[in-house]
Amino acid sequence: MWILRTVDEAQPEKTFRILPGGVRTIGRATGADFIVDAPLVSRVHCRLTARPDGGLEVKDLDSTNGTFINGNRVEAGVLSSGDRLGVGRVELVALRDAD
């Protein structure tokens, strides 16, 4: 299982969990799986896929302000435990939890 946790000390912490084989979206719309109501976050910003090999894939869904892994803008990429995912001005840390 993967855990994504916000790292903004000014806001209450949010935690999102993705089970093996799970596919989830992040965005500010009520249709997103993980709702992040923050400036610069698109309605459906990016998609996260927990891959069979244990990796966590992220794909930007044509967001206006981009998706970032460790500060680098990406169209798609694979997160490792400890990586930081940037969505708008929100930063989340990705942690791999033992299944």
PASEBA-1860 file (N, C-alpha, C; in nm, 3 decimals):
! residues 99
1> MWILRTVD> 0.084/-0.118/0.000/0.000/0.000/0.000/0.089/0.124/0.000 ~ 0.043/0.228/-0.071/0.110/0.356/-0.074/0.032/0.457/0.010 ~ 0.104/0.545/0.075/0.043/0.652/0.153/0.099/0.784/0.101 ~ 0.008/0.877/0.073/0.047/1.013/0.035/0.001/1.104/0.145 ~ 0.092/1.185/0.196/0.063/1.273/0.310/0.105/1.415/0.276 ~ 0.017/1.511/0.302/0.051/1.652/0.277/0.160/1.696/0.374 ~ 0.241/1.792/0.329/0.353/1.839/0.411/0.350/1.990/0.427 ~ 0.231/2.048/0.443/0.215/2.191/0.463/0.183/2.215/0.610
9> EAQPEKTF> 0.278/2.274/0.682/0.259/2.294/0.827/0.149/2.394/0.858 ~ 0.111/2.479/0.761/0.007/2.579/0.785/-0.134/2.521/0.772 ~ -0.146/2.401/0.714/-0.276/2.339/0.692/-0.284/2.206/0.766 ~ -0.406/2.162/0.800/-0.419/2.029/0.861/-0.370/1.920/0.765 ~ -0.306/1.820/0.819/-0.251/1.712/0.737/-0.362/1.629/0.675 ~ -0.342/1.593/0.547/-0.432/1.501/0.478/-0.351/1.378/0.441 ~ -0.414/1.262/0.453/-0.349/1.137/0.419/-0.437/1.061/0.320 ~ -0.375/1.013/0.212/-0.445/0.935/0.110/-0.377/0.799/0.100
17> RILPGGVR> -0.456/0.694/0.084/-0.402/0.558/0.072/-0.439/0.497/-0.062 ~ -0.342/0.428/-0.121/-0.365/0.361/-0.249/-0.326/0.215/-0.232 ~ -0.422/0.127/-0.247/-0.398/-0.016/-0.233/-0.331/-0.071/-0.359 ~ -0.261/-0.185/-0.348/-0.198/-0.245/-0.466/-0.300/-0.265/-0.577 ~ -0.262/-0.224/-0.699/-0.351/-0.234/-0.813/-0.450/-0.119/-0.824 ~ -0.449/-0.029/-0.727/-0.544/0.082/-0.725/-0.507/0.192/-0.822 ~ -0.611/0.258/-0.873/-0.595/0.375/-0.960/-0.680/0.485/-0.899 ~ -0.618/0.599/-0.869/-0.686/0.711/-0.804/-0.648/0.842/-0.871
25> TIGRATGA> -0.740/0.938/-0.865/-0.712/1.071/-0.919/-0.704/1.173/-0.806 ~ -0.626/1.278/-0.829/-0.615/1.390/-0.737/-0.667/1.514/-0.810 ~ -0.750/1.592/-0.743/-0.800/1.716/-0.802/-0.888/1.789/-0.703 ~ -0.942/1.904/-0.746/-1.028/1.980/-0.656/-1.175/1.955/-0.681 ~ -1.211/1.882/-0.787/-1.352/1.853/-0.817/-1.403/1.739/-0.730 ~ -1.533/1.739/-0.706/-1.592/1.632/-0.624/-1.580/1.496/-0.692 ~ -1.555/1.493/-0.823/-1.538/1.366/-0.893/-1.400/1.304/-0.877 ~ -1.305/1.377/-0.822/-1.170/1.323/-0.800/-1.174/1.228/-0.680
33> DFIVDAPL> -1.090/1.125/-0.683/-1.084/1.031/-0.571/-1.028/1.098/-0.446 ~ -0.921/1.176/-0.463/-0.859/1.249/-0.353/-0.879/1.397/-0.380 ~ -0.963/1.461/-0.299/-0.995/1.602/-0.322/-0.896/1.691/-0.248 ~ -0.832/1.779/-0.325/-0.738/1.877/-0.272/-0.789/2.013/-0.317 ~ -0.858/2.081/-0.227/-0.916/2.211/-0.258/-0.813/2.319/-0.227 ~ -0.732/2.350/-0.327/-0.623/2.445/-0.309/-0.599/2.521/-0.439 ~ -0.540/2.641/-0.429/-0.509/2.718/-0.550/-0.417/2.640/-0.644 ~ -0.437/2.659/-0.772/-0.354/2.602/-0.879/-0.373/2.451/-0.899
41> VSRVHCRL> -0.468/2.389/-0.829/-0.498/2.247/-0.850/-0.613/2.240/-0.950 ~ -0.594/2.163/-1.056/-0.698/2.147/-1.157/-0.811/2.060/-1.105 ~ -0.925/2.064/-1.174/-1.040/1.984/-1.129/-1.004/1.836/-1.116 ~ -0.942/1.781/-1.219/-0.885/1.646/-1.210/-0.741/1.662/-1.258 ~ -0.650/1.668/-1.163/-0.513/1.712/-1.188/-0.420/1.601/-1.238 ~ -0.419/1.488/-1.167/-0.330/1.378/-1.204/-0.389/1.245/-1.162 ~ -0.333/1.138/-1.219/-0.378/1.002/-1.187/-0.260/0.925/-1.126 ~ -0.289/0.850/-1.021/-0.189/0.766/-0.954/-0.228/0.620/-0.972
49> TARPDGGL> -0.131/0.538/-1.010/-0.155/0.396/-1.030/-0.052/0.316/-0.950 ~ -0.100/0.231/-0.859/-0.011/0.142/-0.783/0.017/0.020/-0.872 ~ 0.137/0.013/-0.924/0.173/-0.090/-1.021/0.199/-0.225/-0.956 ~ 0.184/-0.334/-1.034/0.209/-0.469/-0.980/0.351/-0.488/-0.929 ~ 0.449/-0.413/-0.986/0.588/-0.427/-0.942/0.617/-0.349/-0.814 ~ 0.513/-0.285/-0.758/0.530/-0.212/-0.632/0.552/-0.063/-0.648 ~ 0.576/-0.015/-0.771/0.597/0.127/-0.794/0.465/0.204/-0.793 ~ 0.475/0.334/-0.780/0.359/0.421/-0.786/0.377/0.516/-0.903
57> EVKDLDST> 0.296/0.497/-1.006/0.306/0.578/-1.127/0.215/0.699/-1.115 ~ 0.264/0.814/-1.161/0.183/0.936/-1.164/0.178/0.984/-1.308 ~ 0.059/1.028/-1.350/0.041/1.083/-1.484/-0.037/1.212/-1.472 ~ 0.019/1.319/-1.527/-0.049/1.448/-1.531/-0.165/1.438/-1.630 ~ -0.280/1.491/-1.592/-0.398/1.484/-1.677/-0.426/1.620/-1.742 ~ -0.325/1.671/-1.812/-0.334/1.801/-1.880/-0.371/1.913/-1.785 ~ -0.314/1.910/-1.665/-0.341/2.015/-1.567/-0.282/2.147/-1.616 ~ -0.339/2.255/-1.571/-0.291/2.387/-1.610/-0.154/2.418/-1.552
65> NGTFINGN> -0.133/2.382/-1.426/-0.011/2.422/-1.355/0.091/2.312/-1.335 ~ 0.065/2.194/-1.388/0.165/2.088/-1.388/0.169/2.001/-1.263 ~ 0.235/1.888/-1.281/0.259/1.790/-1.175/0.410/1.776/-1.162 ~ 0.458/1.768/-1.039/0.602/1.769/-1.013/0.643/1.651/-0.925 ~ 0.757/1.593/-0.957/0.820/1.492/-0.871/0.952/1.550/-0.827 ~ 0.966/1.568/-0.696/1.088/1.625/-0.637/1.129/1.755/-0.705 ~ 1.028/1.838/-0.737/1.055/1.970/-0.795/1.067/1.974/-0.946 ~ 1.066/1.859/-1.012/1.079/1.854/-1.158/0.944/1.828/-1.221
73> RVEAGVLS> 0.905/1.913/-1.316/0.776/1.896/-1.382/0.780/1.770/-1.469 ~ 0.672/1.690/-1.459/0.665/1.565/-1.535/0.528/1.551/-1.600 ~ 0.527/1.483/-1.713/0.401/1.440/-1.774/0.361/1.306/-1.713 ~ 0.462/1.224/-1.686/0.442/1.094/-1.621/0.573/1.056/-1.554 ~ 0.563/0.974/-1.450/0.683/0.929/-1.380/0.646/0.827/-1.275 ~ 0.748/0.772/-1.212/0.728/0.671/-1.108/0.785/0.726/-0.977 ~ 0.704/0.722/-0.874/0.745/0.768/-0.742/0.812/0.656/-0.664 ~ 0.912/0.691/-0.588/0.975/0.600/-0.493/0.938/0.648/-0.353
81> SGDRLGVG> 0.950/0.561/-0.256/0.919/0.600/-0.120/1.007/0.717/-0.078 ~ 0.945/0.821/-0.025/1.017/0.940/0.017/1.014/1.053/-0.085 ~ 0.972/1.023/-0.209/0.962/1.127/-0.310/0.852/1.225/-0.275 ~ 0.865/1.347/-0.328/0.764/1.451/-0.306/0.689/1.477/-0.436 ~ 0.558/1.474/-0.425/0.469/1.497/-0.539/0.409/1.636/-0.525 ~ 0.429/1.720/-0.625/0.374/1.854/-0.624/0.253/1.865/-0.715 ~ 0.141/1.912/-0.658/0.016/1.930/-0.730/-0.031/2.071/-0.699 ~ -0.021/2.162/-0.796/-0.047/2.303/-0.765/0.054/2.349/-0.661
89> RVELVALR> 0.006/2.412/-0.554/0.096/2.454/-0.445/0.101/2.351/-0.334 ~ 0.035/2.239/-0.352/0.031/2.135/-0.250/0.143/2.036/-0.274 ~ 0.213/2.003/-0.166/0.319/1.903/-0.175/0.282/1.784/-0.087 ~ 0.296/1.666/-0.145/0.267/1.542/-0.073/0.391/1.455/-0.073 ~ 0.416/1.386/0.035/0.527/1.291/0.040/0.467/1.152/0.019 ~ 0.532/1.072/-0.067/0.488/0.937/-0.098/0.565/0.839/-0.011 ~ 0.493/0.755/0.059/0.555/0.654/0.145/0.501/0.516/0.111 ~ 0.590/0.422/0.095/0.552/0.282/0.067/0.537/0.214/0.200
97> DAD> 0.418/0.162/0.225/0.390/0.091/0.350/0.395/-0.058/0.320 ~ 0.452/-0.136/0.412/0.458/-0.281/0.393/0.316/-0.335/0.383 ~ 0.291/-0.412/0.278/0.156/-0.466/0.256/0.123/-0.576/0.354
END
